[in-house]
Amino acid sequence: MMMSKRPAPESGLSLRFWGVRGSTPVSGPDYVEFGGSTPCLEVRCGERLFLIDAGSGLYNCGQFHRETMPKTVDLLFSHLHLDHTGGLPFFKPAVFDPERTVHTYCGNLDGASAEEALGRLFAPPLFPVTLDVLPCTIQHHGFRAGETLTFPDGMQVDTILLNHPQGSVGYRFEHGGKRLCVISDIEHSDPWPDPKLRDFVADADLMVYDGMFTDCEYPTCRGWGHSTWQKGVELARAAGVKALGIIHLHPCHSDDRLRAVEAEMQAEMPTAFIARERQVVQVGAPARKIRSKGLALAAIA
């Protein structure tokens, strides 16, 4: 699996990280390499686009694709906490295009869509205007995590309910013989790994996982709905996952800290890495080594 900042290829399964930070955006000299935007992922099945979550990273996604964004956009929410939704009105210029339709999909509300929750969030006194003033069309769809989503063009995406306050949804994409699983936000169970989750991610070429804490940090944050890179490695090994990418990075973790954590993690699983904002991964592509800040990152097979 190859990691770069080059545009995604026209075929195959690819992933671009637009936001990898958890809870709140951060900025400054300590956050240059890994980035400070909150969750937003771009998945490409060939040319077919899916977006996961609308954190602050959605703004840069919109700016990057301002000339090429399709007229119909499918936005899959893991859940609706603020760090995963706050970027939606700033998805420019997409939301200012009256010819564009944004379809949102929400699966952690027992079948209800995100419409009511987002309507409360993006309204006075919390927000100056409501979403219906945006020129684009926003259509909301609800489902129950565990169902398979089938889109009008025949594309299918599998889902699973994750352990998180108010629930969260994991997604599985399969294209061109490759498998990508996005598992965030999640708090690991005891015992671990959970058998249903192990089966869901089995044999994935890449699993993206919520590794906000280290094992040392986790005990004081138990019940907050997040996991550790160590539990991600355990799950990956049990499920035969080929590569592991860690997201939902702690806002207090600087570039120096994350490089050290990454080195420790790669000693346990050489094909694991901590995701970097704007990084592109061609899922299942031939391995190669890249360098960042003079440090060699592990080749991902």
C-alpha positions, 0 to 999 in steps of 0.5 A: 500500500502506497502513501503519498500526497499525489492525486488519487488514481482513476482506478482502484480504491484510494483514501485521502485524509482531510482531517485526522484530529479528534475532539477539537481543531488545533493549529500552530508549529507543533501540528504541522506534520500531522495536521489539526483539522477534525475528521473528514475522509475522502474515499474513491472507488475508481472515480466514485466519491464518498466522504466520511464525516464533516469535521473542519477538514471538510473545508479544505476538501471543498477548496481542493476539489472546487472545480472537480467536485461532482454535482451529487455528493454522498456524505456518510456520518460516523455520528453527529458529535460536533467534531464530525459535523461542524464543517458542513456549512463551510463545505465551500464552494459546494454548498453555494452551488444551486445545482449540487445535491449533498446526500447525508447518511446517518446510521446511529440514530435507530433509523432516523436521519441527521436532519433534526439534529443538524437543524438544531445545531445549525440554527440561532442562537448556536449558529447565525443561519439555518442550513436551508439558506444554503443554495445547494440541496441537502437530502438526509437519509437515515439507516440502522448501523449493520445494514448495507447501504445501496446507492442509486448507481449500484455501489454498496457500502457495508456498515457496523455499529460501534461502541461510542456514546450515542453510537457510531458507524463503521464503514467497509468499502470493497472495490477492485479486489481491495477492502478498506474499513473505517472504524471510528469513533470507537471504544474497545470492549472487554474482552477484546477484540469483539468477534463481530467487529473482527469479522467485519474488518477481516482481511482488510487491506487497510483498517483506519482506526480510532487511536486517540489514546495510548494504553497509559492515557486510556484509564483516566478517559475510560467511557469517553468513547475512544480507543488506543493504537495498541487495541488497533494493533490487537484487532488488526492482528486477530482479523488478518488486516494487512495495514493499520492507519490511526486517526482521531488524534489527541489534540494535545499530541504534538508532531514530536509526540506522534512520531515517537508513538508511530515508531513504537507502534511500528515496532509492534506492527511495521505496516501501521502508521499515523495518518497525516492530513492531506495524505493519500493512500492507494489501498493495496498498491505496491509498498514503498518507503516515504520520508517525512521530516527526515524520518523513514515511514514504514513501507505498507504492504 
